[in-house]
Amino acid sequence: MGEVKRIAELLRKTYCGEPWHGPSLKESLAGVTYEMAFAKPQVGAHTISVIINHVAFWMEVVCHRLDGKIVEPTPDEDWRAPAEMTKDAWDKTLMRLETAYESLVSRIQALTPVQLESPASGKNYDNYTMLHGVIDHNVYHSGQIALLRKNLMQRK
């Protein structure tokens, strides 16, 4: 298996498979209702909804960079609060996440080994490093969501 395929498989496992470290991102989201998604279980913590928008956003950014675009997000773009706190808004957030994931997998699978080693658009690191970074980012926030979800479940 080549490195491009290994990276795509690692992204898949951490997103919806069975990673070695614990629950995947989708598993961490299993059972999260829209009420839970918008609840603030801890002072100063982001809601699950805001975290998922953040995760989806960074997968979108990586897609743009793989497409050769220079993207420098603002803090408002990075940590976007939902316009409304409804079931429909939560469903749209989950759809955004799924779409971002599918787009990223598609772009990864289309990479050549040379492109993997090429500089990330507008950055001083290569695409290989960027892709491992987005995978690590997803894992980090998956754990964060699991803790928030556990906190919310204990309150019931």
DSSP file (Angstrom, degrees, kcal/mol; ACC not computed):
  #  RESIDUE AA STRUCTURE BP1 BP2  ACC     N-H-->O    O-->H-N    N-H-->O    O-->H-N    TCO  KAPPA ALPHA  PHI   PSI    X-CA   Y-CA   Z-CA
    1    1 A M              0   0    0      0, 0.0     2,-0.0     0, 0.0     0, 0.0   0.000 360.0 360.0 360.0 129.8    0.0    0.0    0.0
    2    2 A G     >  -     0   0    0      1,-0.1     4,-2.2     4,-0.0     5,-0.2  -0.272 360.0-104.4 -77.0 167.3    1.4    3.4   -1.0
    3    3 A E  H  > S+     0   0    0      1,-0.2     4,-2.5     2,-0.2     5,-0.2   0.867 118.9  55.7 -62.0 -38.7    1.6    6.4    1.3
    4    4 A V  H  > S+     0   0    0      1,-0.2     4,-2.3     2,-0.2    -1,-0.2   0.929 110.3  45.9 -60.4 -44.7   -1.4    8.1   -0.3
    5    5 A K  H  > S+     0   0    0      1,-0.2     4,-2.4     2,-0.2    -1,-0.2   0.877 110.7  53.6 -66.3 -37.1   -3.6    5.1    0.3
    6    6 A R  H  X S+     0   0    0     -4,-2.2     4,-2.5     2,-0.2    -2,-0.2   0.912 109.6  47.7 -64.0 -41.3   -2.3    4.8    3.9
    7    7 A I  H  X S+     0   0    0     -4,-2.5     4,-2.5     2,-0.2    -2,-0.2   0.929 112.0  49.3 -65.7 -44.4   -3.2    8.4    4.6
    8    8 A A  H  X S+     0   0    0     -4,-2.3     4,-2.2     1,-0.2    -2,-0.2   0.903 113.1  48.0 -60.5 -40.5   -6.7    8.0    3.1
    9    9 A E  H  X S+     0   0    0     -4,-2.4     4,-2.8     2,-0.2    -2,-0.2   0.886 110.1  51.3 -68.5 -38.9   -7.2    4.9    5.2
   10   10 A L  H  X S+     0   0    0     -4,-2.5     4,-2.4     2,-0.2     5,-0.2   0.916 110.3  49.2 -64.3 -42.6   -6.0    6.6    8.3
   11   11 A L  H  X S+     0   0    0     -4,-2.5     4,-1.7     2,-0.2    -2,-0.2   0.933 112.1  49.4 -60.1 -45.1   -8.4    9.4    7.7
   12   12 A R  H  X>S+     0   0    0     -4,-2.2     4,-3.4     1,-0.2     5,-1.0   0.935 111.1  48.6 -60.4 -47.6  -11.2    6.9    7.2
   13   13 A K  H  X5S+     0   0    0     -4,-2.8     4,-1.1     1,-0.2    -1,-0.2   0.915 114.3  44.9 -60.3 -43.8  -10.5    5.0   10.3
   14   14 A T  H  <5S+     0   0    0     -4,-2.4    11,-2.4    -5,-0.2    -1,-0.2   0.747 119.9  42.6 -75.2 -21.3  -10.3    8.1   12.5
   15   15 A Y  H  <5S-     0   0    0     -4,-1.7    11,-2.7     9,-0.2    12,-0.3   0.905 142.8 -15.1 -87.6 -48.2  -13.5    9.5   10.9
   16   16 A C  H  <5S+     0   0    0     -4,-3.4    -3,-0.2    -5,-0.2    -2,-0.2   0.293 115.3  74.3-144.2  11.2  -15.8    6.5   10.7
   17   17 A G  S  <<S-     0   0    0     -4,-1.1     7,-0.4    -5,-1.0    10,-0.1   0.074  91.8 -75.0-105.3-144.1  -13.7    3.3   11.2
   18   18 A E        -     0   0    0      5,-0.1    -4,-0.1    -2,-0.0    -5,-0.1  -0.731  49.7-171.7-123.1  80.0  -12.1    1.5   14.1
   19   19 A P    >   -     0   0    0      0, 0.0     3,-0.8     0, 0.0     5,-0.1  -0.309  32.0-119.4 -70.9 158.6   -9.0    3.5   15.0
   20   20 A W  T 3  S+     0   0    0      1,-0.2    -6,-0.0     3,-0.0    -7,-0.0   0.756 106.2  61.8 -67.8 -23.9   -6.6    2.0   17.6
   21   21 A H  T 3  S-     0   0    0      1,-0.2    -1,-0.2     2,-0.0    -7,-0.0   0.638 115.1 -87.1 -83.6 -15.2   -7.0    5.0   20.0
   22   22 A G  S <  S+     0   0    0     -3,-0.8    -1,-0.2     0, 0.0   121,-0.0  -0.995  83.1  11.7 142.7-149.3  -10.7    4.7   20.7
   23   23 A P        -     0   0    0      0, 0.0    -5,-0.1     0, 0.0   123,-0.1  -0.309  66.9-125.2 -68.7 145.1  -13.9    6.0   19.1
   24   24 A S     >  -     0   0    0     -7,-0.4     4,-2.3     1,-0.1    -9,-0.2  -0.245  34.8 -97.7 -72.8 172.1  -13.9    7.5   15.7
   25   25 A L  H  > S+     0   0    0    -11,-2.4     4,-1.3     1,-0.2    -9,-0.2   0.931 126.5  47.7 -59.2 -46.9  -15.3   11.0   15.2
   26   26 A K  H  > S+     0   0    0    -11,-2.7     4,-0.8     1,-0.2    -1,-0.2   0.873 110.6  52.0 -64.9 -35.5  -18.6    9.6   14.0
   27   27 A E  H >4 S+     0   0    0    -12,-0.3     3,-0.6     1,-0.2    -1,-0.2   0.890 106.3  53.8 -66.5 -37.9  -18.7    7.2   16.9
   28   28 A S  H 3< S+     0   0    0     -4,-2.3    -1,-0.2     1,-0.2    -2,-0.2   0.802 110.6  48.2 -63.6 -28.0  -18.1   10.1   19.3
   29   29 A L  H >< S+     0   0    0     -4,-1.3     3,-2.4    -5,-0.2    -1,-0.2   0.602  82.2 119.4 -87.5 -13.0  -21.1   11.8   17.7
   30   30 A A  T << S+     0   0    0     -4,-0.8     3,-0.1    -3,-0.6    -3,-0.0  -0.318  84.4  10.5 -58.6 127.5  -23.4    8.8   17.9
   31   31 A G  T 3  S+     0   0    0      1,-0.3     2,-0.7    -2,-0.1    -1,-0.3   0.443  87.2 141.0  84.5   0.1  -26.5    9.6   20.0
   32   32 A V    <   -     0   0    0     -3,-2.4    -1,-0.3     4,-0.1     2,-0.1  -0.672  38.1-156.3 -78.2 114.7  -25.7   13.4   20.1
   33   33 A T     >  -     0   0    0     -2,-0.7     4,-2.6    -3,-0.1     5,-0.2  -0.364  30.3-106.0 -82.4 167.7  -29.1   15.1   19.8
   34   34 A Y  H  > S+     0   0    0      1,-0.2     4,-1.4     2,-0.2     5,-0.1   0.857 122.7  56.2 -65.3 -31.2  -29.5   18.6   18.6
   35   35 A E  H  > S+     0   0    0      1,-0.2     4,-0.7     2,-0.2     3,-0.2   0.924 110.6  44.3 -63.5 -42.2  -30.2   19.7   22.2
   36   36 A M  H >4 S+     0   0    0      1,-0.2     3,-0.8     2,-0.2    12,-0.5   0.890 107.8  59.5 -66.5 -39.2  -26.9   18.2   23.2
   37   37 A A  H 3< S+     0   0    0     -4,-2.6    12,-2.7     1,-0.2    13,-0.4   0.813 113.5  36.6 -60.8 -31.5  -25.1   19.7   20.2
   38   38 A F  H 3< S+     0   0    0     -4,-1.4    -1,-0.2    -3,-0.2    -2,-0.2   0.465  94.2 108.7-102.0  -2.8  -26.0   23.2   21.3
   39   39 A A    <<  -     0   0    0     -3,-0.8     9,-0.4    -4,-0.7    10,-0.1  -0.424  61.1-142.3 -75.6 149.1  -25.7   22.8   25.0
   40   40 A K        +     0   0    0      1,-0.1     7,-0.1     7,-0.1    -1,-0.1  -0.847  24.0 172.6-111.1  93.2  -22.8   24.4   26.9
   41   41 A P        +     0   0    0      0, 0.0     2,-0.4     0, 0.0    -1,-0.1   0.698  67.1  36.7 -76.2 -17.4  -21.8   21.8   29.6
   42   42 A Q  S >  S-     0   0    0      3,-0.1     3,-1.7    -3,-0.1     2,-0.2  -0.995  88.2-108.6-137.5 141.0  -18.7   23.7   30.7
   43   43 A V  T 3  S+     0   0    0     -2,-0.4     3,-0.1     1,-0.3     0, 0.0  -0.466 106.8  13.1 -64.5 132.5  -18.0   27.4   31.1
   44   44 A G  T 3  S+     0   0    0      1,-0.3     2,-0.3    -2,-0.2    -1,-0.3   0.354 100.6 119.7  83.6  -6.1  -15.6   28.5   28.4
   45   45 A A    <   -     0   0    0     -3,-1.7    -1,-0.3     1,-0.1     2,-0.1  -0.634  64.6-118.1 -91.2 149.9  -16.0   25.3   26.3
   46   46 A H        -     0   0    0     -2,-0.3    -4,-0.1    -3,-0.1     2,-0.1  -0.468  33.0-108.5 -75.5 156.2  -17.3   25.3   22.8
   47   47 A T     >  -     0   0    0     -2,-0.1     4,-2.2     1,-0.1     5,-0.2  -0.413  28.0-109.7 -77.1 163.3  -20.5   23.5   22.0
   48   48 A I  H  > S+     0   0    0    -12,-0.5     4,-2.6    -9,-0.4     5,-0.2   0.896 120.2  55.3 -59.8 -40.1  -20.4   20.2   20.1
   49   49 A S  H  > S+     0   0    0    -12,-2.7     4,-2.4     1,-0.2    -1,-0.2   0.922 107.7  47.1 -59.8 -46.2  -22.0   22.0   17.2
   50   50 A V  H  > S+     0   0    0    -13,-0.4     4,-2.1     1,-0.2    -1,-0.2   0.900 112.2  51.1 -63.9 -40.5  -19.3   24.7   17.1
   51   51 A I  H  X S+     0   0    0     -4,-2.2     4,-2.7     2,-0.2    -2,-0.2   0.917 109.9  49.1 -63.5 -43.2  -16.6   22.0   17.3
   52   52 A I  H  X S+     0   0    0     -4,-2.6     4,-2.8     2,-0.2     5,-0.2   0.903 110.4  50.2 -66.2 -40.0  -18.1   20.1   14.4
   53   53 A N  H  X S+     0   0    0     -4,-2.4     4,-2.6    -5,-0.2    -1,-0.2   0.901 111.6  50.3 -61.2 -38.6  -18.3   23.2   12.3
   54   54 A H  H  X S+     0   0    0     -4,-2.1     4,-2.1     2,-0.2    -2,-0.2   0.917 111.3  47.1 -63.9 -45.7  -14.7   23.9   13.1
   55   55 A V  H  X S+     0   0    0     -4,-2.7     4,-1.8     2,-0.2    -2,-0.2   0.935 114.5  46.5 -62.9 -47.3  -13.6   20.3   12.1
   56   56 A A  H  X S+     0   0    0     -4,-2.8     4,-2.3     1,-0.2    -2,-0.2   0.919 109.9  55.3 -60.9 -43.4  -15.6   20.5    8.9
   57   57 A F  H  X S+     0   0    0     -4,-2.6     4,-2.5    -5,-0.2    -1,-0.2   0.911 107.7  48.1 -56.6 -45.1  -14.1   23.9    8.2
   58   58 A W  H  X S+     0   0    0     -4,-2.1     4,-2.2     1,-0.2    -1,-0.2   0.829 108.9  52.5 -72.0 -30.0  -10.5   22.7    8.5
   59   59 A M  H  X S+     0   0    0     -4,-1.8     4,-2.0     2,-0.2    -1,-0.2   0.891 111.1  49.1 -67.2 -36.7  -11.2   19.7    6.2
   60   60 A E  H  X S+     0   0    0     -4,-2.3     4,-2.5     2,-0.2    -2,-0.2   0.906 109.2  52.0 -64.7 -42.3  -12.6   22.2    3.7
   61   61 A V  H  X S+     0   0    0     -4,-2.5     4,-2.6     1,-0.2    -2,-0.2   0.926 108.9  49.9 -60.0 -45.1   -9.5   24.4    4.1
   62   62 A V  H  X S+     0   0    0     -4,-2.2     4,-2.5     1,-0.2    -1,-0.2   0.905 109.0  52.7 -62.6 -40.6   -7.2   21.4    3.4
   63   63 A C  H  X S+     0   0    0     -4,-2.0     4,-1.5     2,-0.2    -1,-0.2   0.938 110.0  48.4 -57.4 -47.3   -9.3   20.6    0.3
   64   64 A H  H  <>S+     0   0    0     -4,-2.5     5,-2.5     1,-0.2    -2,-0.2   0.911 111.6  49.4 -60.8 -42.7   -8.8   24.2   -0.9
   65   65 A R  H ><5S+     0   0    0     -4,-2.6     3,-1.5     1,-0.2    56,-0.6   0.885 108.3  52.4 -66.4 -37.3   -5.1   24.0   -0.2
   66   66 A L  H 3<5S+     0   0    0     -4,-2.5    -1,-0.2     1,-0.3    -2,-0.2   0.802 105.4  56.9 -66.0 -26.8   -4.8   20.7   -2.1
   67   67 A D  T 3<5S-     0   0    0     -4,-1.5    -1,-0.3    -5,-0.2    -2,-0.2   0.443 126.8-103.9 -80.8  -0.3   -6.5   22.5   -5.0
   68   68 A G  T < 5S+     0   0    0     -3,-1.5     2,-0.3     1,-0.3    -3,-0.2   0.506  76.0 137.3  93.4   4.8   -3.7   25.1   -4.9
   69   69 A K      < -     0   0    0     -5,-2.5     2,-0.7    -6,-0.2    -1,-0.3  -0.625  53.3-130.3 -87.2 143.9   -5.6   27.9   -3.2
   70   70 A I        -     0   0    0     -2,-0.3     2,-0.5    52,-0.1    52,-0.1  -0.845  31.5-177.4 -92.3 119.4   -4.1   30.0   -0.5
   71   71 A V        +     0   0    0     -2,-0.7    -6,-0.0    50,-0.4    -2,-0.0  -0.977  16.9 174.8-125.1 123.6   -6.4   30.1    2.4
   72   72 A E        -     0   0    0     -2,-0.5    -2,-0.0     0, 0.0    50,-0.0  -0.826  25.0-150.6-126.5  90.9   -5.8   32.1    5.6
   73   73 A P        -     0   0    0      0, 0.0    -2,-0.0     0, 0.0     3,-0.0  -0.204   5.8-131.7 -65.6 149.8   -9.0   31.8    7.8
   74   74 A T     >  -     0   0    0      1,-0.1     4,-2.3     0, 0.0     3,-0.4  -0.593  29.1-108.1 -89.2 160.4  -10.1   34.5   10.2
   75   75 A P  H  > S+     0   0    0      0, 0.0     4,-2.4     0, 0.0    -1,-0.1   0.862 120.9  55.9 -57.5 -35.2  -11.0   33.5   13.8
   76   76 A D  H  4 S+     0   0    0      1,-0.2     5,-0.1     2,-0.2     0, 0.0   0.870 110.4  44.1 -65.9 -35.9  -14.7   34.2   12.9
   77   77 A E  H >4 S+     0   0    0     -3,-0.4     3,-0.6     1,-0.1    -1,-0.2   0.879 114.2  51.4 -71.4 -38.2  -14.5   31.7   10.0
   78   78 A D  H 3< S+     0   0    0     -4,-2.3     2,-0.5     1,-0.3    -2,-0.2   0.908 119.8  30.1 -67.5 -46.2  -12.6   29.2   12.1
   79   79 A W  T 3< S+     0   0    0     -4,-2.4     2,-0.4    -5,-0.2    -1,-0.3  -0.608  81.8 178.5-117.5  69.0  -15.0   29.1   15.1
   80   80 A R    <   -     0   0    0     -3,-0.6   -27,-0.2    -2,-0.5   -26,-0.1  -0.582  19.1-144.6 -80.0 125.4  -18.4   29.8   13.6
   81   81 A A        -     0   0    0     -2,-0.4    -1,-0.0    -5,-0.1    -2,-0.0  -0.638  32.3 -98.9 -82.9 146.2  -21.3   29.8   16.0
   82   82 A P        -     0   0    0      0, 0.0    -1,-0.1     0, 0.0     3,-0.1  -0.341  17.5-138.3 -67.0 146.3  -24.6   28.5   14.5
   83   83 A A  S    S+     0   0    0      1,-0.2     2,-0.3     6,-0.1    -2,-0.0   0.830  89.3  14.1 -71.8 -32.1  -27.1   31.0   13.3
   84   84 A E        -     0   0    0      2,-0.1     2,-0.6     5,-0.0    -1,-0.2  -0.969  67.3-135.7-142.0 157.8  -29.9   28.9   14.9
   85   85 A M        +     0   0    0     -2,-0.3     2,-0.3    -3,-0.1   -47,-0.1  -0.634  57.8 124.2-115.6  71.5  -30.1   26.1   17.4
   86   86 A T  S  > S-     0   0    0     -2,-0.6     4,-2.2     1,-0.1     5,-0.2  -0.773  74.4-106.8-124.7 167.3  -32.6   23.7   15.7
   87   87 A K  H  > S+     0   0    0     -2,-0.3     4,-2.7     1,-0.2     5,-0.2   0.901 121.9  53.5 -60.2 -40.9  -32.7   20.1   14.7
   88   88 A D  H  > S+     0   0    0      1,-0.2     4,-2.2     2,-0.2    -1,-0.2   0.907 107.7  49.7 -61.9 -42.1  -32.5   21.2   11.1
   89   89 A A  H  > S+     0   0    0      2,-0.2     4,-1.9     1,-0.2    -1,-0.2   0.901 111.8  48.6 -63.9 -40.7  -29.4   23.3   11.8
   90   90 A W  H  X S+     0   0    0     -4,-2.2     4,-2.4     2,-0.2    -2,-0.2   0.915 110.1  51.3 -65.2 -43.0  -27.7   20.3   13.5
   91   91 A D  H  X S+     0   0    0     -4,-2.7     4,-2.1     1,-0.2    -2,-0.2   0.895 110.0  50.0 -60.4 -40.1  -28.6   18.1   10.6
   92   92 A K  H  X S+     0   0    0     -4,-2.2     4,-2.5     2,-0.2    -1,-0.2   0.871 108.8  52.6 -66.2 -36.8  -27.0   20.6    8.2
   93   93 A T  H  X S+     0   0    0     -4,-1.9     4,-2.1     2,-0.2    -2,-0.2   0.922 110.2  47.4 -64.0 -44.2  -23.9   20.7   10.4
   94   94 A L  H  X S+     0   0    0     -4,-2.4     4,-2.3     1,-0.2    -2,-0.2   0.876 111.8  50.7 -65.3 -36.7  -23.6   16.9   10.3
   95   95 A M  H  X S+     0   0    0     -4,-2.1     4,-2.8     2,-0.2    -2,-0.2   0.894 108.0  52.7 -66.9 -39.7  -24.1   17.0    6.5
   96   96 A R  H  X S+     0   0    0     -4,-2.5     4,-2.6     2,-0.2    -2,-0.2   0.924 109.5  49.5 -60.2 -43.6  -21.4   19.7    6.2
   97   97 A L  H  X S+     0   0    0     -4,-2.1     4,-2.5     2,-0.2    -2,-0.2   0.933 112.2  47.1 -60.6 -47.4  -19.0   17.4    8.1
   98   98 A E  H  X S+     0   0    0     -4,-2.3     4,-2.7     1,-0.2    -2,-0.2   0.910 113.1  48.6 -62.2 -43.8  -19.8   14.4    5.9
   99   99 A T  H  X S+     0   0    0     -4,-2.8     4,-2.4     2,-0.2    -1,-0.2   0.905 111.5  49.6 -63.7 -42.4  -19.4   16.4    2.7
  100  100 A A  H  X S+     0   0    0     -4,-2.6     4,-2.2    -5,-0.2    -2,-0.2   0.912 112.2  48.5 -63.3 -42.6  -16.1   17.9    3.9
  101  101 A Y  H  X S+     0   0    0     -4,-2.5     4,-2.7     2,-0.2     5,-0.2   0.948 112.2  47.5 -62.1 -49.7  -14.9   14.4    4.8
  102  102 A E  H  X S+     0   0    0     -4,-2.7     4,-2.2     1,-0.2    -2,-0.2   0.886 112.4  50.1 -61.7 -39.5  -15.9   12.9    1.4
  103  103 A S  H  X S+     0   0    0     -4,-2.4     4,-2.1    -5,-0.2    -1,-0.2   0.905 111.4  48.6 -64.2 -41.6  -14.3   15.8   -0.5
  104  104 A L  H  X S+     0   0    0     -4,-2.2     4,-2.7     2,-0.2    -2,-0.2   0.927 110.6  49.7 -66.7 -44.4  -11.1   15.4    1.4
  105  105 A V  H  X S+     0   0    0     -4,-2.7     4,-2.7     1,-0.2    -1,-0.2   0.925 110.5  51.8 -58.8 -44.1  -10.9   11.6    0.9
  106  106 A S  H  X S+     0   0    0     -4,-2.2     4,-1.0    -5,-0.2    -1,-0.2   0.910 111.7  45.6 -59.6 -43.5  -11.5   12.2   -2.8
  107  107 A R  H  < S+     0   0    0     -4,-2.1     4,-0.5     2,-0.2     3,-0.3   0.894 112.0  51.3 -69.1 -39.1   -8.7   14.7   -3.1
  108  108 A I  H >< S+     0   0    0     -4,-2.7     3,-1.8     1,-0.2    -2,-0.2   0.945 107.6  52.6 -61.9 -46.8   -6.3   12.5   -1.1
  109  109 A Q  H 3< S+     0   0    0     -4,-2.7    -1,-0.2     1,-0.3    -2,-0.2   0.749 106.5  54.7 -62.7 -23.3   -7.0    9.5   -3.3
  110  110 A A  T 3< S+     0   0    0     -4,-1.0    -1,-0.3    -3,-0.3    -2,-0.2   0.535  86.9 108.9 -86.8  -6.9   -6.2   11.7   -6.4
  111  111 A L    <   -     0   0    0     -3,-1.8  -107,-0.1    -4,-0.5    -3,-0.0  -0.385  59.0-143.9 -73.4 146.6   -2.8   12.7   -5.1
  112  112 A T     >  -     0   0    0     -2,-0.1     4,-2.2     1,-0.1     5,-0.2  -0.660  30.9-106.9 -96.1 162.5    0.5   11.4   -6.6
  113  113 A P  H  > S+     0   0    0      0, 0.0     4,-1.3     0, 0.0     5,-0.1   0.874 122.8  53.9 -56.8 -36.1    3.5   10.7   -4.4
  114  114 A V  H  > S+     0   0    0      1,-0.2     4,-0.7     2,-0.2     3,-0.3   0.920 108.2  48.6 -64.8 -43.0    5.1   13.9   -5.8
  115  115 A Q  H >4 S+     0   0    0      1,-0.2     3,-0.6     2,-0.2    12,-0.4   0.861 105.7  58.8 -64.7 -34.6    2.1   16.0   -4.9
  116  116 A L  H 3< S+     0   0    0     -4,-2.2    12,-2.1     1,-0.2    -1,-0.2   0.866 110.4  42.3 -61.5 -35.8    2.2   14.5   -1.4
  117  117 A E  H 3< S+     0   0    0     -4,-1.3    -1,-0.2    -3,-0.3    -2,-0.2   0.529  95.2 104.9 -88.3  -7.2    5.7   15.8   -1.0
  118  118 A S  S << S-     0   0    0     -4,-0.7     9,-2.6    -3,-0.6    10,-0.3  -0.353  85.2 -89.0 -72.8 154.0    4.9   19.2   -2.6
  119  119 A P  B     -A  126   0A   0      0, 0.0     7,-0.3     0, 0.0     2,-0.2  -0.357  44.5-109.6 -61.1 139.8    4.6   22.3   -0.4
  120  120 A A    >   -     0   0    0      5,-3.3     3,-2.7     1,-0.1     5,-0.2  -0.487  53.5 -81.5 -66.2 141.6    1.1   22.9    0.9
  121  121 A S  T 3  S-     0   0    0    -56,-0.6   -50,-0.4     1,-0.3    -1,-0.1  -0.230 111.4  -7.0 -54.3 116.6   -0.4   26.0   -0.9
  122  122 A G  T 3  S+     0   0    0      1,-0.2    -1,-0.3   -52,-0.1     2,-0.2   0.579 115.4 106.1  76.8  10.8    0.9   29.1    0.8
  123  123 A K  S <  S-     0   0    0     -3,-2.7    -1,-0.2     2,-0.2   -53,-0.0  -0.760  73.3-129.3-122.2 165.5    2.6   27.2    3.6
  124  124 A N  S    S+     0   0    0     -2,-0.2     2,-0.3    -3,-0.1    -3,-0.1   0.042  88.9  68.8-101.5  25.5    6.1   26.2    4.7
  125  125 A Y  S    S-     0   0    0     -5,-0.2    -5,-3.3    -7,-0.0    -2,-0.2  -0.903  84.0-105.5-134.6 165.4    5.2   22.5    5.1
  126  126 A D  B  >  -A  119   0A   0     -7,-0.3     4,-2.2    -2,-0.3     5,-0.2  -0.362  30.5-105.0 -91.5 170.8    4.3   19.8    2.6
  127  127 A N  H  > S+     0   0    0     -9,-2.6     4,-2.8   -12,-0.4     5,-0.2   0.845 118.7  60.6 -62.1 -34.6    1.0   18.2    1.8
  128  128 A Y  H  > S+     0   0    0    -12,-2.1     4,-2.2   -10,-0.3    -1,-0.2   0.948 108.0  43.4 -56.4 -50.4    2.0   15.1    3.7
  129  129 A T  H  > S+     0   0    0    -13,-0.2     4,-2.1     1,-0.2    -2,-0.2   0.899 113.3  52.3 -63.5 -42.2    2.4   17.1    6.9
  130  130 A M  H  X S+     0   0    0     -4,-2.2     4,-2.3     2,-0.2    -1,-0.2   0.913 109.6  49.0 -62.1 -42.8   -0.8   19.0    6.3
  131  131 A L  H  X S+     0   0    0     -4,-2.8     4,-1.8     1,-0.2    -1,-0.2   0.905 111.8  47.3 -67.6 -40.6   -2.8   15.8    5.8
  132  132 A H  H  X S+     0   0    0     -4,-2.2     4,-2.5    -5,-0.2    -1,-0.2   0.865 110.5  55.6 -66.1 -33.0   -1.4   14.2    9.0
  133  133 A G  H  X S+     0   0    0     -4,-2.1     4,-2.4    -5,-0.2    -2,-0.2   0.911 106.6  47.7 -63.9 -42.9   -2.2   17.4   10.8
  134  134 A V  H  X S+     0   0    0     -4,-2.3     4,-2.2     2,-0.2    -1,-0.2   0.860 111.8  51.1 -69.2 -33.2   -5.9   17.4    9.7
  135  135 A I  H  X S+     0   0    0     -4,-1.8     4,-2.2     2,-0.2    -2,-0.2   0.944 111.9  46.4 -65.2 -47.4   -6.1   13.7   10.8
  136  136 A D  H  X S+     0   0    0     -4,-2.5     4,-2.7     1,-0.2    -2,-0.2   0.894 110.7  54.3 -59.8 -40.2   -4.6   14.6   14.2
  137  137 A H  H  X S+     0   0    0     -4,-2.4     4,-2.3     1,-0.2    -1,-0.2   0.915 108.0  48.7 -60.4 -45.4   -6.9   17.6   14.4
  138  138 A N  H  X S+     0   0    0     -4,-2.2     4,-2.0     1,-0.2    -1,-0.2   0.904 111.5  49.7 -62.5 -41.5  -10.0   15.4   13.9
  139  139 A V  H  X S+     0   0    0     -4,-2.2     4,-2.0     2,-0.2    -2,-0.2   0.926 109.4  52.0 -63.9 -44.9   -8.7   12.9   16.5
  140  140 A Y  H  X S+     0   0    0     -4,-2.7     4,-1.8     1,-0.2    -2,-0.2   0.941 113.7  42.5 -55.6 -50.4   -8.2   15.7   19.1
  141  141 A H  H  X S+     0   0    0     -4,-2.3     4,-2.5     1,-0.2    -1,-0.2   0.786 107.3  61.1 -73.2 -25.7  -11.7   17.1   18.6
  142  142 A S  H  X S+     0   0    0     -4,-2.0     4,-2.3    -5,-0.2    -1,-0.2   0.924 107.5  45.7 -61.9 -43.7  -13.2   13.6   18.6
  143  143 A G  H  X S+     0   0    0     -4,-2.0     4,-2.0     2,-0.2    -2,-0.2   0.891 111.0  52.7 -65.2 -39.7  -11.9   13.2   22.1
  144  144 A Q  H  X S+     0   0    0     -4,-1.8     4,-2.4     1,-0.2    -2,-0.2   0.917 110.5  47.6 -61.4 -43.9  -13.1   16.6   23.1
  145  145 A I  H  X S+     0   0    0     -4,-2.5     4,-3.2     1,-0.2     5,-0.2   0.898 108.0  55.4 -65.1 -41.0  -16.6   15.7   21.8
  146  146 A A  H  X S+     0   0    0     -4,-2.3     4,-2.2     1,-0.2    -1,-0.2   0.900 110.3  46.0 -59.5 -40.3  -16.5   12.4   23.7
  147  147 A L  H  X S+     0   0    0     -4,-2.0     4,-2.4     2,-0.2    -2,-0.2   0.918 113.7  47.6 -69.0 -43.3  -15.8   14.2   27.0
  148  148 A L  H  X S+     0   0    0     -4,-2.4     4,-2.5     2,-0.2    -2,-0.2   0.924 112.7  49.8 -62.5 -43.5  -18.5   16.9   26.3
  149  149 A R  H  X S+     0   0    0     -4,-3.2     4,-2.6     2,-0.2    -2,-0.2   0.920 110.2  50.1 -61.3 -44.4  -21.0   14.1   25.4
  150  150 A K  H  X S+     0   0    0     -4,-2.2     4,-1.9    -5,-0.2    -1,-0.2   0.917 110.6  50.2 -60.3 -43.8  -20.1   12.2   28.6
  151  151 A N  H  X S+     0   0    0     -4,-2.4     4,-0.9     1,-0.2    -1,-0.2   0.915 112.2  47.4 -59.9 -44.8  -20.6   15.3   30.7
  152  152 A L  H  X S+     0   0    0     -4,-2.5     4,-0.6     1,-0.2     3,-0.4   0.880 110.2  52.1 -66.4 -38.7  -24.0   16.0   29.1
  153  153 A M  H >< S+     0   0    0     -4,-2.6     3,-0.7     1,-0.2    -1,-0.2   0.853 105.7  55.2 -67.1 -34.6  -25.2   12.4   29.5
  154  154 A Q  H 3< S+     0   0    0     -4,-1.9    -1,-0.2     1,-0.2    -2,-0.2   0.757 101.5  59.2 -69.7 -23.8  -24.3   12.5   33.2
  155  155 A R  H 3<        0   0    0     -4,-0.9    -1,-0.2    -3,-0.4    -2,-0.2   0.698 360.0 360.0 -76.9 -19.8  -26.5   15.6   33.7
  156  156 A K    <<        0   0    0     -3,-0.7    -1,-0.2    -4,-0.6    -2,-0.1   0.510 360.0 360.0 -67.9 360.0  -29.6   13.8   32.5
